């Protein structure tokens, strides 16, 4: 059978690809994502890939048409795509999560798909204080102060309507608990904690007492376990809702045992909520207090129906799953897709044929530099480029965030990942060559880039159509400058004890990035100065006239 996975590059989607590979009934898989992964890496190499925006910056009819074409010949569709961030773009979240689900449903019907499996959540359930175990018949009223919960309820209503309109299609909705795995450590830190919470420090020392909200009860499921349930649902075609969770429920004591000392301190929920709200407003915590509201009110789920009808069993306890997640967060683990990128840019997949930059002729921990090289001059040159890379990294990160609701986002996001990784690569290379980093110059460059954000480009309180044009022009120049440093290092690699092919690959990567930016520029310049066109409107691809 042929299975299509929508949203196949995140925490769950990546695991689902592996689970489908283990099902002998599945002969082919199509992966759909707005930002494509490294298709040569496992498990992404198992699928054929299509880049489709299901709702964010595309006309609804075009989204349904593209999805219908991708679903052609499929026996089952697994819909996992869900936008967690940015919290500040509430309309965008609703558009992607609810209307995106509607587009997937309409396309599945148009393509004649027999089975549609959709990712719902424990967050769809109405509040259920206490520890009474609830089955799938518990009402899906949601928690009104959680935008995630509200949208999950709305998604379930879309599925209800679709089931009534298309009884010929088997509709399955899985309602998992919190889904964790080690490789999602960096992703979960970005989405829920943010850069202001230095989780990596926990690798050195845990707090003497683990603070937890009073009355906390936590259910979790390992990503590979929930993936096995999705694969089973797609293959078996069982209709209805299924709770998916590990058997153990975690409270303060259990969570404290995971960090090895067993000591915990229960805090009043209003105090915790106020702290989360303040941290979120200050930009220190990514999650808003609605996530706490949902977590404190979610029911304890019974997964016996999934065990009976899907022949499913969790292979990981909730405690082991949380422990693995914490280890992954501390280490900054990830995988070779944009959503799952690791925290350390040096561990992000660069578009290189070989991971090492040292020549096979070099020895020792450092790289041996020939006496023919003016090391002082080269050190200054590389430091200047690292300064520029710091500003460029900050700029592309801001651009990707600012234009998340436009057709330019996919290209900008891919370039963002590569530029962050290349900056870390250059920093490490400077260290390996034994050169000093002028950190104050890099800090000034990032600060200057931040000040540059204050220009309004003719608009004080709204996004100027001209902004994307100017930003891309600046970034194109930066990418050409970056290509220059790779060319310089390639030409001098022999005397630096470096592998020349690495820099040739980086030159090619810079040229690909420039081509992507040219597509974005073409899209923007043909709209920014026209009164009859909307620069940021859906319905057009980058580069279209």
Secondary structure, DSSP 8 states (H G I E B T S, - for coil): -EEEEES-SSHHHHHHHHHHHT-TT--EEEEEESS---TTSTTGGGSEEEE--SSTTS-HHHHHHHHHHHHTT-SEEEE-------TT-HHHHHIIIIIHHHHHHHHHHHHT-SEEEEE--GGGS----SS-EE-TTS-----TT-HHHHHHHHHHHHHHHHHHH-TTSEEEEEEE-EEE-GGGHHHHIIIII-TTS-GGGGGT---SSEEEETT--B-EEEHHHHHHHHHHHHHH---EEEEE--S--B-HHHHHHHTTS--EEEE-HHHHHHHHHHHHHTTS-SS-HHHHHHHHH--EE--HHHHHHS----SS-HHHHHHHHHHHHHHT---SSSTT--SSGGGS--S-S-S--B-TT--SSS----TTS-HHHHHHHHHHHHHHHHHHHHHHHHHHHHTTTSTTHHHHHHHHHHHHHHHHHHHHHHHHTT----HHHHHHHHHHHHHHTT--TT-SSS--HHHHHHHHHHHHHHHHHHHHHHHHHHHTHHHHTB-HHHHHHHHHHHHHHHHHHHHHHHHHHTTTT-TTS-TT-SS--TT--
